[in-house]
Each structure stands twice: as C-alpha cells, then as structure tokens.
Amino acid sequence: MEENLKQQHTSIVKFALFGPESSGKTTLASQLADYFDTVWAPEYAREYLENKLDKTEQICEPEDLLPIAVGQTKAENDALLTANKYLFCDTSLLVTKVFSEIVYNFCDPVLNKAARKHKYDLFFLTDIDVPWQQDGLRDQPNDREKTFAIFKNALIENNKPFITLSGDADSRFEQAKIIIQNLEKAKQMGFTSYDFVQIYEKGIPLDTINKHLNIFKFGISKAILVRPAIKNDGIIKLSKEDFQSFSNILDQKIKTIKFEKFVPASGAASRMFKFLSEFINDFDIENETINAYVNRKNASSLTVFLTGLEKFPFFESIDEKLKELYPDFQSWESDKKKYHFIKLLLESEHFDFANKPKAVLPFHKYTTHIATPIEEHLIESVLYAKTNNVSNLHFTISEKHQSQFNAVIEQVKHKVESKFNSKININFTVQKSATDTIAVDFNNEPFRDENGHLVFRPAGHGALIDNLNDLDADIVFVKNIDNVIQNHLETITLYKKGLAGILVELQEQVFNFLNKIENGEIHEEDFEIIFSFIQNRLFISISEDFLKYTHENKIVYIKNILNRPIRVCGMVKNEGEAGGGPFWVQDQKGNVSLQIIETSQIDLQNLNQKWILESSTHFNPVDLVCGIKDYKGNKFNLLEYIDSSAGFIVEKNKNGRDLKAYELPGLWNGAMAKWMTVFVEVPIETFNPVKTVNDLLKTAHQPQ
C-alpha cells in the first residue's frame, strides 16, 4: 500500500490547492492550468464517491480513505507525464488526512505518513470568503471558520510552504498568476519555496532584494564632497527680525494651509542608558566602590549621572519606590543606595527605562507635573503646526509600544487642548515591514537564523520616507522625538514658523512660474528672472548650455527643476555633535547640489574629503519643513526623489554571529536627495536632543 502512495520524482513545479470544501479549489486549478498551458490533477475522491453512491447509495466511510489516497496519488503521477512546466493539483493527501481527522477523529497511520511526506513547491490555501455550494457530496456548510482554521493549522504543523488566496474567483486567479511567476523568479535567484513565502509575507519585491544583494556584492559609492555648505555659500543667515517677518508671512496663510507635524519616535531608549546598563553588569558591589569602578572603567558619564542625580525628573519616583521596597534604605551607605537606584531604574519588573520608547520617559520636571516628550510635542504642535485651531501630529512608532503611547496621550491630550484652546489630531504608523532589508553573511550570501529562516532587518530611518509619503498635508514639520525643550518655547515657535514662512514664500514663487508654464505665459525675457531665482534662492546650478536651448527645451528644463518637493532645513553651528551636516555634493552625473551627508557616507581615507568634512561649520539638527504637494495641489510621490545609491552597509551581530545589513538612504539624507533644498541657520538653543540620560541635566531640560 505504501508503495502506491509514493509521489513520482519530477522537475515539474507542483502546486497543491488546499482548503475546506466549496472554497474554490477546482475552479482555480482549472483556470491556472488553462493559463499556463498545462494540465491539472482533479480530485479523485469526487469520482470515487460518486461511483460508490451510484452503486451502493452509501456515502464515504473510513475504509474508503486509503483507496482514495491511492487514486489521488496515481492521478497526480499520471498528470506529470503530460504536464508542461507546472502541475496544479486540485487536492492532496493532506486534505484527505485533515478530512479524516475532522469527520472520524482518526487517520490511518499509512495515510498520515504519506500525507506528511508528500511535497509541493507551494500550497495555495483557499479562503472561505466565497459562498458554500451544495453539489450532492458536500455536507459541512456550518462552522466554516473553524474548519478553515484546522486546515491552516495542518499546513503550519506539517511545515508546508503556503500562501492564502482570498477574494472572488477572478481576484484569486490574478493573485495566483503573479505568485507563480514570482516563485519561479525566486527559485532562479537561489531561494527555496519557504524563503519565497517569507519574502511574500513581508511584502518585499524580489527585484528589491536582488538590488540589495548586488549592493552587498559591489558595495556603495561614497559621497563626493565638493565643499562644506557655510554661511553665504549654501546656508542662509537671517536676523531674528527676518525670522519674525517670515513667521508673519506664515500667519497670513495659516487658514489655508494644512500642517502636519511628523515625529520619528520608534526607537527604544537603550542607548540613552547604555553606560548605566554596563555599570550594573560589571560593577562588583561586594568587592569594590563606585569610585574604584569609575577609575577602572574611566566611567566619567557615571560620575556626571550620580553628581546630578537629584536633578533628574525621575529622581523622586525612584527614590520613593526604593524606600517602599527597602524599609531600612535610609541607613544604607551611599554606594549601596546609588547602585540600587540605578538597578531599579533599569529592572524590567520596575521602571525598565532602557526598554521603553524615549517618547514615554520623564524628561522635564514642572512645578505641577513631570512631562514626557509626547506632551512636549503636543504643545509644540499647537504652537506652530495648526490650522483654524486644529493641529495634526503624526508619530512613527514601534507596534509593540502602541499601548504606552496611548496611555500617555490619554493623560495629557485633553489638558494641552484645554490650555491652548486647540484640537489635536494624533495618528500613528509603524515602519513598514516591506521596507526591511535582507541580511547577508561575510560571503554576501543570505544570512539565516538557527532555524534556517532568512534574516531581515529594519532598514533605518530612511524607510520612514514611505510613512511620510502617505501623509496628506501641504506642509510637514519633521522633528525627532528627543529634540524637545523645557524652556524658551517661544523661541522654538518663532524659528519653526520662520522656516515654514520661508518655504511658503519660495513655494509661491515656484508655483507662480509653473502655472505660467502651464498656461503658456513664459516668454524669452522671463528666463533671466527664473534663472536668477533658481540660482540665488534655491541654490541650484543651471546648465552652462541653458541659453543655447530652444524655447521649448528651456521650458522642459525649468519645469524639471522646479516641479519637485521642497524642504527648508534649519542648521545649527557645529559644536562637536556626531551626525550629518550640510555640504555641496557632486552626483554621478557631475551635478552639484546641497545635501545633508552623514560621516559614514564620506571616504575618510581620502585626505581631501576628510579635510572638507573637518572644515564644515554646521550640523543637521533634523529641523525640517517640507512641502510635499505640487503647484496643482497634488501630492508628490516622494519615492521618486530618493538617491538609491546613498544607503549604508553596516556590520551587526545576531546571537553571536556576525552579519552585514543594508540601511536605506537616510530620511533627511539620500531619501530627500532629489528635493529642492534650502539651508537656513537657526540658533543652537533650538537643538536640544537627549542622546544619553545625562543630556537631561543640560539647561534646556531643567526648570528655570
């Protein structure tokens, strides 16, 4: 019997249609066979049971299942003889096994073994979102959801590669055609069916994976710095009065502009408390003093932390908890108190600060309460990002942190709205899994975990260009979650509104030129004005051959320059912060433009490039105001303005094994490389990031 249940070895790619009765398996198998000019193996059980019913007027019984399995195996093996590249099987022995277990609560061991062993390149699990139809043999119209769950679980338990198909017959057919073609492409790339399912479920196009694998293989070109952007050469220097004037411009337009504040906020605070975690892991409380540890590890950050301990906004909460947990706490020696303070701050069963998102941590102490970055961003949003007393605030978060965000917002949102007589609309998105990138080993082969699964990693903040692209707003303010301030909110408001006013003024002129082009109102004498605006206000170089172009080609050339997203970026003087800065950069075609460049993008082995980096005077504080709609009011597709060559290859470690990962061009680096870009100097007090917990001791984060 077992011999009659063996599958024939073949190079034909086999697909099994799998699912409960009346879920569209036969229809789809027939459609696919016709489309791919091949054959399909019908369900043998139907033929067998119809004959039995005609002859004996009896329905299926347990002893029928092995003959049905034998007949099904033979039908499949026979179909292979005439199959053309693909074979579509209307059913499989695994369906028979599941049927037996559902109806009889038992499966013959021979059938069970064969069903588990039978292999297909892919299973199509057919959903139950189609009407159940009686055909004389079907008898399970009820509990379809429960039955479907049993079928799905059978695929999972038996480790079968499967994809679920839903929708009407035509929709399933179209889905299946694309899946089949992509499976073939994946196999040509060296991936297994299991790999393909993993890739499919993440939603990553195979062409994207292939591109990333080639990046690992051939590397990424470094940026070519021409010179640093400095005041009066790429960076605009304005007076406070000038900023006030631009702020006034914004106020005049504020009722007609839809604003959105976009805050990347997905990261946990692990780096913020890294030196404290190292202390807890390495400090020997029984045999050394904290002073000895500081000297042994040169732990100056720990000294700063302990010196300012009582100034932290969370001090009182932790101190009170210590006294609650340890009644004799007050009698402890100083080192023991400090050690247990840090331990409580980090322990998962207590405050667990290092594993929480920065957004929900206590940042600022006021006379009435302790404020988190979320609250500070809510306040900022009503001060400079509102239209008709309504502000829109968008956080990009990690899905696992959603409840923590909701808890803080529930506590503070109404309070902020009442204080400022404004309504705040808050939205969340997560970094899309389809933007994750495949990891490789040091031979540039796909990296696999201990279970043999491909490893994908989040692709850095550059992936958030997808989230930004989904916003429906005229102007978007971009600011990191940790860049908030306790004092001088009026200063922050002035300069943010001033940057937006600059953008509005530039946009009006750009839109004016584009509308004239649209209406055929540009004359030869207008080109000099447009030429001057592009060079002197947008800092974009014009081709030396421009004046030689025909009138029509000049129009096309100018429209290509002006019809793009625009960003105005605040720049602060460089005071030693690590990160990106503004530079004049040459692309692969020789065009020079203003770009924000990270140090990792620069060839530091090239002395000239290193000198340009060291000559830079300003730093990027991620203080952006973005115009993401065109002159007709339509949203730009921001994905079309990415410099895909500006990504990063980084080395990481997973469970003790080294790997290489690819990070997409940064959100304010390569992801916006093809935007129109204007850099404006803003005061250093507008830049107050909290990279380590000790930053909370700075004046900007302390009560006045």
C-alpha positions, 0 to 999 in steps of 0.5 A: 500500500505504501508503495502506491502512495509514493509521489513520482520524482519530477522537475515539474513545479507542483502546486497543491490547492488546499482548503475546506470544501466549496472554497474554490479549489477546482475552479482555480486549478482549472483556470491556472492550468488553462493559463499556463498551458498545462494540465491539472490533477482533479480530485479523485475522491469526487469520482470515487464517491460518486461511483460508490453512491451510484452503486451502493447509495452509501456515502464515504466511510473510513475504509474508503480513505486509503483507496482514495489516497491511492487514486489521488496519488496515481492521478497526480503521477499520471498528470506529470507525464503530460504536464508542461512546466507546472502541475496544479493539483486540485487536492492532496493527501493532506486534505484527505488526512485533515478530512479524516481527522475532522469527520472520524477523529482518526487517520490511518497511520499509512495515510498520515505518513504519506500525507506528511511526506508528500511535497509541493513547491507551494500550497495555495490555501483557499479562503472561505470568503466565497459562498458554500455550494451544495453539489450532492457530496458536500455536507459541512456548510456550518462552522466554516471558520473553524474548519478553515482554521484546522486546515491552516493549522495542518499546513503550519504543523506539517511545515508546508510552504503556503500562501492564502488566496482570498477574494472572488474567483477572478481576484484569486486567479490574478493573485495566483498568476503573479505568485507563480511567476514570482516563485519561479523568479525566486527559485532562479535567484537561489531561494527555496519555496519557504524563503519565497513565502517569507519574502511574500509575507513581508511584502518585499519585491524580489527585484528589491532584494536582488538590488540589495544583494548586488549592493552587498556584492559591489558595495556603495559609492561614497559621497563626493564632497565638493565643499562644506555648505557655510554661511553665504555659500549654501546656508542662509543667515537671517536676523531674528527680525527676518525670522519674525517677518517670515513667521508673519508671512506664515500667519497670513496663510495659516487658514489655508494651509494644512500642517502636519507635524511628523515625529520619528519616535520608534526607537527604544531608549537603550542607548540613552542608558547604555553606560548605566546598563554596563555599570550594573553588569560589571560593577562588583558591589561586594568587592569594590566602590563606585569610585574604584569602578569609575577609575577602572572603567574611566566611567566619567558619564557615571560620575556626571549621572550620580553628581546630578542625580537629584536633578533628574525628573525621575529622581523622586519616583525612584527614590520613593519606590526604593524606600517602599521596597527597602524599609531600612534604605535610609541607613544604607551607605551611599554606594549601596543606595546609588547602585540600587537606584540605578538597578531599579531604574533599569529592572524590567519588573520596575521602571525598565527605562532602557526598554521603553520608547524615549517618547514615554520617559520623564524628561522635564520636571514642572512645578505641577507635573513631570512631562514626557516628550509626547506632551512636549510635542503636543504643545509644540504642535499647537504652537506652530503646526495648526490650522483654524485651531486644529493641529495634526501630529503624526508619530512613527512608532514601534507596534509593540509600544502602541499601548504606552503611547496611548496611555500617555496621550490619554493623560495629557491630550485633553489638558494641552487642548484645554490650555491652548484652546486647540484640537489635536489630531494624533495618528500613528504608523509603524515602519513598514515591514516591506521596507526591511532589508535582507541580511547577508553573511561575510560571503554576501550570501543570505544570512539565516537564523538557527532555524534556517529562516532568512534574516531581515532587518529594519532598514533605518530611518530612511524607510520612514520616507514611505510613512511620510509619503502617505501623509496628506498635508501641504506642509510637514514639520519633521522633528525627532522625538528627543529634540524637545525643550523645557524652556524658551518655547517661544523661541522654538515657535518663532524659528519653526514658523520662520522656516515654514514662512520661508518655504511658503514664500519660495513655494509661491514663487515656484508655483507662480512660474509653473502655472505660467508654464502651464498656461503658456505665459513664459516668454524669452525675457522671463528666463533671466528672472527664473534663472536668477531665482533658481540660482540665488534662492534655491541654490541650484546650478543651471546648465552652462548650455541653458541659453543655447536651448530652444524655447521649448527645451528651456521650458522642459528644463525649468519645469524639471527643476522646479516641479519637485518637493521642497524642504527648508532645513534649519542648521545649527553651528557645529559644536562637536555633535556626531551626525550629518551636516550640510555640504555641496555634493557632486552626483554621478552625473557631475551635478552639484547640489546641497545635501545633508551627508552623514560621516559614514557616507564620506571616504575618510581615507581620502585626505581631501574629503576628510579635510572638507568634512573637518572644515564644515561649520554646521550640523543637521539638527533634523529641523525640517519643513517640507512641502510635499504637494505640487503647484496643482495641489497634488501630492508628490510621490516622494519615492521618486526623489530618493538617491538609491545609491546613498544607503549604508552597509553596516556590520551587526551581530545576531546571537553571536554571529556576525552579519552585514545589513543594508540601511536605506538612504537616510530620511533627511539624507539620500531619501530627500536627495532629489528635493529642492533644498534650502539651508537656513541657520537657526540658533543652537538653543533650538537643538536640544536632543537627549542622546544619553540620560545625562543630556537631561541635566543640560539647561534646556531640560531643567526648570528655570 
